[in-house]
Amino acid sequence: MLYRNIITIEPVKRGGKPGIRRMRITVYDVLGWLSAGMSHAEILGQEPHS
């Protein structure tokens, strides 16, 4: 799987920050949660549409 299929940059969403396609989560958010020790399941639980 290519990251280009998952990560998008849209100037009108989240201030143009790289985000996860079809979700209102930025890459910055995910990296922060991972560095804080959250599991993949916990991160997916942050988004109501996951």
C-alpha positions, 0 to 999 in steps of 0.5 A: 500500500502506498502512502499516497493512497492514504495521506492527502493534503487539501488546502481547505481541510485542517489548514492544509496539514497532511491528513488521513483520507476521508477522516478529520485526523492529521498525520501530526495527530497520529504521530503524536498519539503513537509517540504517547504510547497509544495502540493502533486500536486506540487511535482508530477509536478516536475517529467515529467513522473508523 
